[in-house]
Amino acid sequence: SSRSRGDRPHLPKCTRAPRERRAMPETKITDVKVPLPWEDAVKHLTRAKEKAARQFLAIWRANKDRKDLELRWGEEIEYMLVDLGEGRARAALCADEVLRRLGSETGGADPTCGAGWRTEYGNMMVEGVTHPAFGPGLDEVLKIEPALVWRRLEVERIAKEVGPSIGVVTLSAFPLLGVPGCMSPPAQPSPDGEVSQSVLCPDEATSPHPRYQTFTANYRKRKGCKVGAFIPREGVRDEERLRPDELTALPFELARSGNRERDPVPGHIYMDSQAFGACQCCMQATFLARDLCEARYLTDQFLVLAPILLALTAATPFLRGLVADTDTRWPTFKQTWDDRCQEEISRVRNSRTSANDLFIGADLAENPEANAAANDIEVPIDVPAFRHLQEGGLDPLLSRHVAHILVRDPLMVFDDRMDIDDSREADHWEQLQGTNWGTVRFKPPPASGDIGWRVEFRTPEVQITDFENAASVAVIRVLVGVMLEERWDLVIPASLCDENDDTSGNRDAATKGQFWFKDSFGPVAPETICPSKFGVSRRLLADICNRPDGIFQRCRAWIDRQHAVGKCSQEAQAVLDSYLRLFERRAAGELRTPAGVLRARLAKHAAYRGDGEVPEEFVRELCLEAAAANREGADSAGLRSELLGDGAP
């Protein structure tokens, strides 16, 4: 039977198996527990990077001809734990206990009644992942929302076991992180401690797992000072705004002067701990490609789409109890995870969490003119690794991509893993690959196991409702299908893609931001692919997404074709239409993004004084309403309606 646009998803009846209490799940970075402190790790860096290059080469040789016939895919979402007891709103530092009770997996063969659970950086965060993966059929999108509903209810159930006042929300950032007294149990910053040395955020915000504590300390030691983000406040004067070179220099200047002020830079929200970036929540989707060539193709298309989905899901207007003049988490993430020491600033152009610097498509590798036009940014590489990879048979472009990753130092080195067999294990490659957090991640197969070439889409902000989160993932799934069939060519010069990533974090970027995009993007014959041969112009997202030949209308036409040939049910067609319509309305300005909704709500709140400071009373009400917005029978005139519009599903 078909489902109308206004119906809520049917939640399958799941039989709950007896719960087995298991140890806290691994973070999947490596098999061993505690990395070396930086002063001991330094002597291993060169060898670790050499081994990483050899490990990638071994993976490539073993899998370069691999074929996977079915599209398998999944998503991962991060949940925020909040303590709403005693009339307060505090970050609940109990994710370690929640994860111990959840175990590493729950459920069985159906992703709508199961999940994998992962440790995250913040001890108020729980990550849930699709388990098992979704299948190739387009009707699999009907499982996304029920899977998210089931997963959220499971986290809520366990959280209530841990503490009756613990709530679960999907806010992209806890608005009061860094405000004194915002944590439960109470914790204080440790500016003279051994971890972040933040004057704003207690180290207890970070997972108690030793690898995260050591990782954070190593980041600071490598940089030579603690990190610093400086996000413009709402109402900042133009003359107060910091230039990019000032942003990178300020952490070093504050360290030299011994400055411990909470607000050292007028007009800006100062955040001096990695927790401010890594304790923000997102929704990511990973897709198994048929082969290496297809994975490289999807990586390039995703790089152009990533800032668009980030702007359309913008949900982070509040940081450290203050109203920001940005709308997304990414500027904070990028600045708080910049480990470059001062002498590297001039030669390593960006942070580990900046947008990807290179397009890597196999078509570009075979077309020097197209490659030069697309990859117009000079990026540093690890020269010995580049030579080794080319001598091993990799093409220059893929060699350059890997060697660019290896410019960064490994920040988690394990002395008992320095002699592993590089033909069988890949700890060093996985550690370096996994600590470069771009907008898209090209994911080679693991050294062990039966998984092929994958691509991860990393930018969407987590949304308040299950419907919105399902929409983000489903739209990306549709884009994958239509791009592979029609062979879109979205590639633009990397420098313009970089500008788009900067634009995506701006306030109201979904409706006012101007994004570089191709005027014509396929289908085209591979031999004609070259960015210089197509017009590229700056346009509003309403034009890029909603016009008759825009990306969402192309998606709709493809869905209709799938339905016509029996590959998409009427129910899936209707649900996908409602998901696309959500983002079309945001681009057109008919609906606010979550960031816009939250700003408007704050402006009307009785406790808000109009001074740019977010009252705890507002945050508590927001958390209560965010949790209520996902319940059956949610108030049609409440937060859910503001986010989804009249007749909200």
N, C-alpha and C positions, 0 to 999 in steps of 0.2 A: 504494500500500500504506500501511497505517496504521503509526504509530510508537508504541510503548508509552512510558509515562512515564519508564522507566529508560534508554531509549536515548539515546546521544549524537547530536548532529546530524550528518548526512552533509555532509562538506565537498566541494563540487563541485571537479572537476578543472579547473584554470585553465591556459590556455596563456599563458606569460609573454612579453610583447612585449619586444623589445630596449629597454633603459633609456636614456632620453635625460637627460643631466645638464642641469638647469635651475637658474635662480637661485632664491634663497630666496623662497618664496611671499609674496605680499602678505597683510596682515592683514585686508584687506577693509574698513578703516575709511575710507580715502580714497585718492585716486590718487597723491598726492604724498608725499614722503618724510619731511621733518623739520618738526615744528611749531615755531612761534615760542616762545622762552622767555617765561615769564609776564610779565616786566616789559615786553616788547614786545607781548604779546598783549592786554594790558588795554585798550588804546585801541580795539581792534576788537570788544570783547565785545557792546556794544549792537547794533551793526550785524549781527554774526553771528547774534544771536538774532532780529532782525527778518527776516533772510534765511531763517532756519530756519522761521519761521512762514509766510512766503510759499511756501517750497518744499513744506511739508506741504499747504498749501491747493492748490497746483498738482497735487500727487499725488492728492489727494482729488477734485478736479474731473475729472481724467483717468480715475479708476478707480471713482468712486462707484457706477456702474451695472454694473461688471464682473461677469461670471459665469464661474466655473470649474466645469465639470461633474464632474470627477474629483477625489477626495481623493488628493492626493499628500503624502507625508510622509517624514521622515528623522530621523536622530539624529546627535549628535556626542558623542564621548567623548574624554577626556584621559588620555594615558598618562604614567606617571612613569618617568624614566630614572634608574637607580641603578648606582653602581659598587661591585661586590662583590669587587673584587680585594684582595689582601694581607690577607685575613681581616677586612676592614673593611666598613662600610655607609655610603656617602656619596652625596649627590645628585650625579648626573653632569651637569655643565654643558656639554652638547654638543648640545642640541636644534637649535641653528642649523645645525650640520653635518649632523645626521640629516635635517633638512628640506631642505637643499640637495640631498642625495642622493635623497630621495624625490621631489622636485618638487612641483608643485601638485596633480597628479592622477596616479593609477595605475589601470590597467585600462580597461575599455571600457563595454559596454552592460549589464553585470550587476553589481548592487551586492554580490553575494557574492564577486566577484572584482575589486573595484575600490574606490577611496576617493578623497576629496579630503583634502588635508593643509593644515593651517593653523598659522601661528605663534601661540604663546600667550605670556602674560606671562612665565612662568618659563622659564629656559633649561635646565630639566630636564624640560620638558613638551612633548609633541607632541599636537596635536589631529587626530583623524581623523573625517571626516564621511561620511555616506551619499552615494555617487555611483555611478550616478544615483539619483534618489529612488525610494522604494518606491511601488508602485501602489495602486489603490483596493481591490482584492480582499482579503478577510480572510486568505486563505492567504499573503499577502505576509509575515505574521508569521513564517512558516517560514524566511524568508531572514535574519532579524535575527541569530540566533546564528551561522550560518555566515559572515555578513559580518563579525561581530566577531572570529571565529576567524581568518579570512583577514587582516584588518587587523592584528591583534596580531602574527601571524607575520611579516608584512611589516615592521613596525616592529622586531621582534626581529632580523630578518635584517640590516637596515641598521645597527642599533645595534652588532651584532657586527662589521660592517665598520669602524665608527668605532673600536671598542675591544673586545677579546675579553672583558674583564671587565664590560662594560656589560649590565645586565639591564633588562627592561621589566616593570613591574607596574602594576596599577590599584588603587593605594592612594589614598584621598582626600586624604591629606596625608603628606608624608615626615616621620616622627616626630621626626627629629633636626634639622630646619631651625632654624637659630639656635643650635645647639650648636657651640662651637669645633671646627674640624677636620672638619666634616661635609660638606665640599664637595670635589669632584674635577673639575678641579685645585684646589689649595688657594686660598682667598681669605679676605681679612680685611675686617671692617666698616670703613666710612669715616665716622666721626661728624662729621668736618669736611669731607666731600666735597661735591659739587655735586648729588647725586641724592637719596637717601632720608635721609642723615645718621643712619642706624641705628647703634646701638652693639651690635646683636645679629646682624644679617643683612648679609652683603656685597652690594654692588650687583651683583656678578657673577651673583647668583641671578636677576636680571631679564634678559630677552632683550637681547642686544646691539644689536638694531635701535634706531636713534636715536630713533624715535618713542616707544618705551616708556621710555627713559631720560629724555627731555624731559618726557613725560607725568607720570612719577613726581615729578620736580622741581617741575613746575608745581602739582601737587596740594599739595605741602608749602608752596610759596610762597603759594598762594592761602589756605590754612588759616591761615597765620601761624606755624605750628610743625609739627613732624613728627607723623605720626599715632600713635595708641596704642590697643592693645587690651588689655583686662584681663579674662582669663577665669579664673573660680574654679578653684582646684586641688581635686583629690579630697581630701576630709577638711577642707575649709575650714569654719571655725566660722561660725555664722549672724551673729554680731556683726561678722565681718570682711567679709561680702559687701557689695559696692559697690552703691549705689542708681543708677538711670539718670542722675540729674543729676550724680552724682560721676563716672560713666564719661565723660561728655562734657566735664567740666571738667578732668580730670586731665592730658590732654596739654598744655594751656596752662599749668597749674601747674608741671609738670615742666620745661617750657621756660623759664619765668620764673626758676626756681630753679637752672637749669643742671644739673639732676640727670642723671647718666650711669650710674646703677646698673643692673645687669642685672635686679634684682628689687626695684623701688622700693616695691611695694605688698604687704604681707603677705597670704598666702593666695591670691595671684593670679599667673597666668602673664602676664608682660608681653611684648608684641610691638610693636615700634616701626617697622615697615616695611610698606608695601603688599604686599610679597612674601609675608608670612605669610598674607594672605587670598587673593591672586590666584594663588599657587603651590599651591592646593588644587584637586583634580580632581573633576569632576562628569560626569553623564550628562544630556543635554538632548534634547528631542524637539520638532520643529516640524511643524505641520500647515497645509496649504493649505485655507483655507475656501472655500466656494462663492461667498461674496460678503461685503461689508462687514458686513452685519447678523449673519451667522453668525460672523464673526471676533470681533465684539463679544460675542456670546453665549458663545462658547468661552472668551474671556478671563475673563469673570465666573465661569464654573464652575471653571476652572483655579485661580483665586485661592483658592477654598475648598479644593480638593483638594491644592494645593501643599504646605502644611505636613503633611498626612497622609502623602504619599509621602516627604517629607523624614524624618519620624520613622521610617517603616518601612524606610528605607535607611540609617539612621544608621551612620556608619563612621569617626568622627573622635574617638577618645578620648584621643589623644596629641598634644601640641603643644609644640614647643621642647624636646623631651626630657623632658617632664613629663606626668603623668597629670592630665587635666582632669576637672572635675565636669560637663562638658557632653559631648554625644555626636555633634554634627554640626559641620560647617565654618562654618555660617552666622553664628554670633555673632562669630567672628573676622573673617570677610569683611565683615560690617556695620560693625564698629568700625574696621578698618584702611583702609576706603575711605570714611571720613566726612571730607569736605573742607570742612565748614562752618567759617567763621571764628567767633570768639567772639561777635560781635554778631548773628550769624544764629541762634544756638542757640534763642532764645526764639520766633522766627517761622517757621523752617524745621524742622519737627518731627522729621526723621530723616535718616539717611544716604542716599547714592545707592544703597546696596545693601540698603535696608530693603524690607519687603513693600510691594506696591502700595497706594496710598492710596485709589484710586477704583475703583468698579464702573462700567462704561461701556456696558452693554447698551442696545440701541435701545429695548427695552421700557421700561426705566427712564426713558429720555429722553422718552417719551411719557406717563409716569405720575408726576406730581409727588409724590404720596404715597409711592409705592414708592421713588422716588429719594431722598427725604428720609430714609426709614427705612434704606435701604441705605448711603447715603453720609453717615454721621453724624459724620464727622471733618472739621473745618475745615482745608482745605489751602491753602497760598499759591499764587498764580498770577502769571504775568507779565501784568499788566493790558492793556498795549498789544497784546500778542499775542492775548489773549482777545477783545478788541474786533475786531481785524482778522479773526480767524477767523469770528466770528459775522457780521460784515458780509459776509464772503465766502460765507456760506450754510451753514456747519456748525451743527449743533444745539448748544445750550449745554453739554450734558454732554461731548460729544467735544471741544468747544472748551476746556472746563475741563481735560480730560485732557492735551491738548497744551500748554496754557498752564502747567500744573503742571510738566511736564517742563522747560519753558523758564525756570522759576525758577532752575535751575542754570546756572552759567556754563560755556561751552565751555572745555575744558581743552587742546584741541589746535586752534590757529588757524594757518592757512596763508596768508601774505600774498598769495601768487599765486593764491589761490582766492576772494578777497573780491569779485571782479567777475564771478563766473560768472552765467549766465542762470538765474534761479530757476525758470523754466518748463521747463527742460530738465535741470537737474542739481540734486542735493540733498545736497551735501557737508555743509552746516551742520546740516541736520535729522538726517542719519544720524549725525553725530558726537555730537550731543546725545542722540539716542535711544539710541545704542550705548554711551554712558557713564552710563546710568541702569540699574543692574543689579537690577531687582526680581525677585520670585519667578516672575513671568510677564511675557512681553513681547508686546504687541500690535504686529504688524509690518506697516505699510502696504507696498504695492508699491514697489520701487525706481523711481527716476526714469527709468531706462533698463532695457531687458530685458523679458521676458515672464513675470513672476511676479506672482501676485495677493496677496490679503490673507491673512496668515499669523498664527499664534499659537504662541509658544514656551513650553514647560513647562520650567522652569529649576532646580527644586529637587533632584531625586534625587542622592544621593551616588554617586560611582562605586563599584562593587562589585568584589570581588576576582576573581570568576569571570565568564567570558563568559555562563554561564547566568543569573546574577543580573542582569547588565546587560541582557541580552535581555529578561528578565522585566519589568524596569522599563519599558522602551520598549513592549513588547507590551501590558502592562496599560493604559498610557495610551492606546494605539491603540484598545483595546476600549472604554475609557471614552468616547472621542470618538464611536465608533459608536453606543453605546447612548444616550448623552446626546442626540445629534442626532435619533435616532429617537423616543425617548420624551419629549424636551423636559424633561429634569430642570430643576428650579429649586433650585439649591443656595445661592443668595445669602442671606447673613446680614449684619447690620450690620458695616460695615468695621472698627469698633472691636473687635468680637469676632474678626474674622479676624486682626486685628493681635495679639490675645492668643494665638490659635492658633499664629501664627508664632513667638512667644516660647516657647510651650510645646514646640514641635517640637524645639528644640535641647537641651532638658533631658535629663538622664541617664534612661535607660529610658523615654523618652516613648512608645515603641511599645506598652508594656504598662501603664504607670502614668499616662501623661499624660491629662488631661481636656481634651477638645477641644469647642468649641462647634460644634453641628451641628443641622440641621433635623430635627425628628421626622418630618416628611413632606416629600418633595421632588419630587413630580411623578409622572406628567405632569400639567400644569395648563394651563388656558387662559391665554393671555398677559394678558388683562384682569384676571386675579385675582392676578397676581404682585405680592406685597408682603410683605417680611419680617415686618412687624408682624402679619400674619394667620396665621402659622404658628408653632407652638411651636419654640423654640430652647433646647436644653439642653446642658449639658456632659456628655460621655460618653467612655468608654474607646474606643479604636480597635477592640477586639474587638467591641463593640456596634455601632459605626458600620459596620464592614466585614463582619462575619461572621454577624450575625443573619439570620434568614430573609428579611427585606426590606432587608438591608444592601447596600452598594454592590457588594461582590464577588458576592453571590448574584444580584443583579440583572444583573450582567455575565454570570454563568454562564447564566442563563435566556435572555439575549439570544443568546449563542453557540449555545445549543441550537436556538433558533429559526432562526438563520442556517444551521446544519447541516441542519435539517429541510427547508429550501427550496433546498438545494444551493448555498448561498453560502459554506460553510465545510466543508472536507474533514474526514474523521474524524481524520486526522493532525493538522491544525491544532487541532481541538477538544481532542485529548489534550494537545498541547503547551501550549495556553492554560490548560487545567486545571492542569497542573503549575506554570505561572507564578503563577496565582492562589493556588494552594495554598501556595506559598512565603510570600507575604505574609500569608495567613490564619494560618499557623502562627506567624509572627512576632508578629502582633497578639494571638494567643491565649497567647503565652508558651511555645509548644511548641518554638520555635527562637529562639535569641538573634539579635539584629541583629548585623551585623559588628562594631559597636562593643562589644557585649557579649562576643562571641567573643574579641576582642583583649584586653579587660580580663582575662577568665578565663585566657587563655594567659599573659599577663604575670604574674599572681599565682602561677602554678605554675612559672615559669621559674627555673632554678637560679641564674641571675645576679641575679635581682631581690631587693633587700634590703627591700622593703616600705616604702620611703621616698618613693614617688611619683616617682622618677627612672627613666627608661626606659633600660636598658643597651643599648649598641651591639650587643652579642652577640645580644640578643633581636631587635633590628631586622634584623640580617643574616639570622638564621634565618627571620624572618617574610618577608623579601623572597624568599629562596630557596623557601620553601614556597608563597608566593603565586604565584610563577611556575610551580612544579610543579603546582599545583592545577588548571591549565588544560590540562595535557598529557594525551594519551590514556593511559588506564590509571592515572590519578592514584590515589594510595593511598586506598582507601575508608575507612580509619580515620584519615586525616589531616585537614588544614585544610578540604578540600572537604567532607568529611562533617560537620564541625562547623558549617559554614555552611549546608549544604543538608539535613542530616538523614540518617537511615538510608536506604539505597537511593538515595543521591544520584545524579542523572542525570549 
